[in-house]
Amino acid sequence: MPEFDSVIRSTRTVVPGGIRPVSVGVRDGRIEAVRPYSAAMSAGEVVDLGDTALLPGAVDLGTGVHAPGEELTESYRLMGEAALRGGVTCAVVAPAPGRPAITCADSLQVHQRAAAGAGVSVFFLGGVTHGTSPLDLTDLHAGGVVAFQGSLSDGGAPDMAALGDARLRKTMAEIATLNGLLLVHAEDARELGSPPVSADQRPPRAERRGLERVIAAARVAGARTHVAPFTAAECAALLAAAGSVGVGLTAHTCPHYLCLPSEFPGPGSAVHGCRPPLRSDANRKALWSSLLEPDSPIRTVGSGHLPAIGLYTLEWSLSALWTAARRRGRSLADLARWTAQEPADLVGLSGRGRVEEGYDADLVAFEDQVTVAVPHQDPSPYAGMRLTGRVRRTWVAGRASRSGPHQR
């Protein structure tokens, strides 16, 4: 009988110690062995990738799912297909926009049933709004949400109302008793006007004021908090300073904020509906500088996929991020840390995000030297661009999928 169900070899595998030539032995959906590349290992299937890189599958934080006009089950299926094409093996789903929004145990169960056929691993964020009770939080936590998410403005609109300061502090205190994590969309509603200014006109000061409110509340309540998404580079010093007053505050950003200045996309691009908006080229460069700082509080990078506003980014986010990262001399180990290791660690998915013995066999074969032309008709904000890096193959719990973005 073979020792493993499958063995996957690559001369360039991203493991916790760096990039190494190894063979990965998979049994029952988990990584049972990580051995030298040339090690003799019997298996039902042996895949030799040669110099094609092997990465841990991406863990996408805050994935939007519900597509306009689609049933929820179909939305999860479409999300899963796009995720596999983009090297994402695990989606941590945003609670809203969605029908229903994930704000109570009953709606969580609706999403759990709908996600059963997604083809990727799916976890959930529990939505927090002004009517959320301690019992709702407890029930969501018991039902399996890995963290909670709320907004200071319209980040969950139209399904989650903005949190005021009193509710934010109370919610943080309740989540802290659960040893939980709160993700916050930190644009301040008062800085957006009434009615709110258009998405592409939102000022950076809305993020600054929102961060100030989050820090003040977390300082009182003591909850772990992750700002998602963070875009205004001028607020990086404020974000970094939170630790000096005892606040455990980290942040998340998206490849389109790191790769696309507001001056680039055409006027009809859905990316102009992003909340917060794309910012200037100077801000984009400064955001990169903040991300690359030693011990940067910007820990995670995820797709920002949001079909509700027409933003389809899952398929190309890994390639877009790698295109920009390699220009800055970063390695595939950085790519894996931002997109897999840190997101998994943040929400407590202890068996994911690494190519390591005992971890789930969620893996991506990534051709990091290949240039790919994104079709002009593609619905993503990267339409018409030439990106570096292509997903060749993915494995979810050891099961292979060959659907890369070039096989649309």
N, C-alpha and C positions, 0 to 999 in steps of 0.2 A: 504494500500500500504506500502511495506517495507520502512524503513527509508533510507536504503543504498542498493546499488547493491550487495555489498559483505562486509563481516567483516572478517578480518584476525587477529587472536589472537596469541600472543607468550609471554611466560614468560620472554623472553630475546630479547627484541627489542632495536635496536640501534637508539636512538632518540638524538636530540641535547644536552640534559642534561645528557646523559650517557646510560646505559643499564637498561631498565625498563620492568616490566610486563604490557603490554598494549594491547588494542584492536584497530585496525585501521579500520575505516569506509570509504569505497570507494564508490564514486558516480560519474558517467560520467567520469571515468578515472582519477579522482583526489582524494586526501586524504581529506575527508570532516571532519573527527573527529579522534582524538587520545585520547582515554579514558582508564580508568583502565581496567585491564585484565578481571575482572569479571563483567563489566558493561553490563546491558541489552541493546542490540542493535538489532533491527529487520533488517533482510537483506534477499535478495534472496538466498544467499549462505553464510554459516559461515564455515571458515576454522580454526581449532584449531591446531596450530603447537606444543602445549605443550612447551617443553624445547628446541625445535629446534629454533635457532636464526633467527631473521628477520632483514635483513639489507636493506639499500637503494641500488638499483641496481647500478652496477658499470658504470661509465662514462669513456670509454676508449679513451684516447687521442692519436691521431696520428696513428690510425688503418690503416694498409695496407689492400687493398681489392683485387686488380686485380691479379687473379691466372693465372699462365702460361697456355695457351691453352684454357682458358675459356672465353666465352662472358662476357661482363661487368655485365649484369643483373644476370647471373648465379653466378658470383663471389660475388655479393652482397647477393644473397640468401645463398650461402655457408657460407659467413662471418656471416650472421645473425643467422644461425643455430648453428655455433660454439660459437657465443657470448652468446646465450641463455643457452647453456650447461655450460658455464663458469660463469654465473651470471652477464653478461654484458647486460644492457638494453638500453644503448645509446652509439653509436660509433661516435667519432669525426674523420672523415676520412682524412688521409694524402693525399696531392695532387699528389704525385708521389712516386714510379713508378706507372704508370697507362696509359691506352690507352682510351681516351686522358688524359694527365695530366691536373689538374685543375688550369690553368693559365689564363683563361679569362672567360667571362660570358657565352659564347657559350658552352665551355667544362663543366662548372659548371652545366648547364642545362642538358647536357647529363648524368652526374652522378646523378643528382636529379631524373631524370626519371628512371634510372636503379635501384636506391635504393628504389623505391616505394614498392617493395615486399620483403624487407629485413627481416621483422618481428621484428626488433628493431628500435628505433629512430635513425636517421642518421643525423649528421651535418657535415659540411665541413670546411677544411682549404684551403685557397687560396694560390697557389704556387707563389713564387717570384723567378724570374731568371734575368739574365743580361738584357733581353729585355723587362722586365715589365715596363709599363708606368703608370703615375699617373691615367690615365683614366681606365686602367685595374684594378688597385686597387680599384678605386671608384666603378666600375661596379661590381666587385666581392663582395665588401662590401654591395652594394645595393641588390645584388642577394641573400644574406643571409649567406655568410661565417662568421664563428664566430671568426676567427683569420687568420693569415697568417703564412706561413712557407717558410724558405729558408735554404740554406746550404753554408758553406764555403769550401766544397769539393764535394764529390760525394754522399751526403746523399739522394739526389733525383734522382740519376743517373738511367737510361740514359736520363731521361726526363726533368731534371732541372739542368742547369749549375751552377757552383759555383759563389758566389758573391764576387767581389773584394771590397776593402775598400771604394772606392768612391760610388759605387752602394749601398753598405750596409748602409752607412750614409744617402744617398738620400732616400732610401726606408724607413728607420726608420723614417725620418722626415715626409715623406708622410703618413705613417701609424699613426704617432702621431697626425696628423691633423684630422684623422678619429676616434681618441680615440680608436685605435685598439691595438692589441697584435701581436707581432712577435715571432714565435718559430724558433729557429736556431739550426741546426746541426753544432756544433762548432769545428769539427776537421779541422785544417788548412791544405789546399791542399799542401802548400809548404813543410810542415813537413812530408808528405806522400811519397814524391819523384815523379819522372817522368820516367817511368810509376809508378803508386802508388804501394807501397809494398802490399803483400797479406793481406787480411782482418785481419787474426789472428796475424799479425806482426806489426800492427799499434801502435806507441809508445804513451804513455801518454802525452808526450810533445806536440803532435798535438792538444790535447784538451786544454793544457795550453796556447799555442800560439793563438788558436782560441778564447778562453775566453778573452785574452788580447785585441784582435781585437774587439770583441763584446762590451766589457766594454768601450773601447775608443770611439767607434761609438755611443753607447747609451748615453754616457756622453755629447756628442755634440748634438745629435738629441732629446733626452728625451723620446724615445719610451719605453713602457713596453716590456720587453723581457724575454722569457722563453727558457732556453737551454734544448734541447731534442734530444737525451738522454744524460744524464751526467753519466759518468762511472769512471773517473780517480779520485780516492779519494784524491790523492796528490794535486789536484786543489781545494779542498773544501775551504781552507782558502781564496784563491783568489775569489771564488764565494761569500763567505760570506762578504768579504771586499768591494764588489761593492757598498753596501748601504752607506758606509762611504764617498763615493765620489758622492753621489746623484744619483746612478743608480739603478733603480728598476728591479733587475735581480733575477729571480728564476729559478728552474730547475726541470727536470723530469727524472726519471730512470725507469727501468723495472725489474720484478721479476727475470729474468734469470741472470742479473748482480748482484743481491743480493743473489741468491741461488746457482749459478753454477760457481765455479772457473774454470779457463781455463784448469786446470789439469784433470777435471772430464769427460766431454763428450768424447765419442769415436771419432776416427778420421773421421768417415763418417757423423757426426752430422751436420745438417744445421746450427746449432748455431755458428759454426766456421766462417760462412760468415757474422756475425753481424758486423755492422759498427756503433760505435766503437766495438772492439772485447771484448769478455770475458777477464777479467784480472785475476791476481793471487788470491790465497786464502787470502793472506794478504790484497790485495786491496779490496776484497769482504767484509772482516770484517771491514775495515776502512770506506767503503761506508755505511755500516749499522750504524757505529758510527756517521757519518755525518748526516744521515737521522734522527737519534734519538736525535740529539742536540736540546735543546730548541730553538724555533724560527728558525729552520733549513730552509735555502733557497730551499732545495729539498722538494717541496711541493706535487708533484704528482707522482704516480706510475701507469704505464699502461703496457699492454701486450707486446708491441713491435711486434705485429703480422704482418708478412711481407711475404705473400705467394710468392711474386716475387723472393725471394731467398730461398724458401722452409722452411721458419720459421713459423710454425703453433703453436701459443701459447695461443690463446684466451681461449680455453677450460680449461686449467690447471693453468692459471696465478693466479687466486684468491686463489686456494688451495696451490700453491707453495709459494706464499707470506705469507699466513697464517701459513704454516708449519714452515717457518723461523722466523716469527714474534713472535709466541707463545713461541718458545724456548728462546726468549729474554724478556719474561715477558710482551709482549704487549697485548692489548685487542682488541676485535672486534671493539671497537670504533675507535682505530687507523687504523684498516683495512678499515673501512668505510670512514674515513677522507682522507686517501691517494688515495683511488680508486673511490670515489664518490663525497664527499663534495668539496674537493679542486679542482679537475678537473672542476666540474660544475661552481664553483665560478670563476675560472681563466678565462674561456671563456664566462662568462656571461649567463649561462643557469640557470636563477634565480629560475625556478620552479622545479629543479632536484637536486638530490644528498643528500636529507634528508628525513627522515620519519617525516613529519611535516604537519600540516594542511595547505591546500592551494597548496601543492606540487603535482606533478604528482605521480600517484600510480605505480611507478617503484620499485619493491620490489624483494627480494631474500630470500628464505628459505635456510639457510646454516647450515648443520650438522657439527659443528666445532670440534667434538670429534671423528668423523669417520675416519678411515684410509682407503685409497684407493690405490690400486696397479695400476699404469699406465701401460697399456700393452706394452710389449717389441717392438711390431710392430708399436706403435703409432708414428705419424710423428713429434710430439713435441720434444723439447730437454729434456723433463722430462721422456721419455720412459724408462721403467724398474724401476722407482723410486717408493717409497712408500710415499705418501703425506697425510697430515692430513687436513680434510675438504672436504665436498662434497656438491655441489649444488643440492638441492632436488627439487626445484620448482622456477620458476620466474614469475613475473607479469610485463607486459609492459602496462602502462596506464590502469591498472586494469585487463587486459586480461591475463589469466593464460597459462603457458606453463610448461609441465612436463619433458622436455628433459634435464636431467642431464648428466654429462660426463660418468656416469657408464651405460648409456642406449644407447650406440653407436650402 
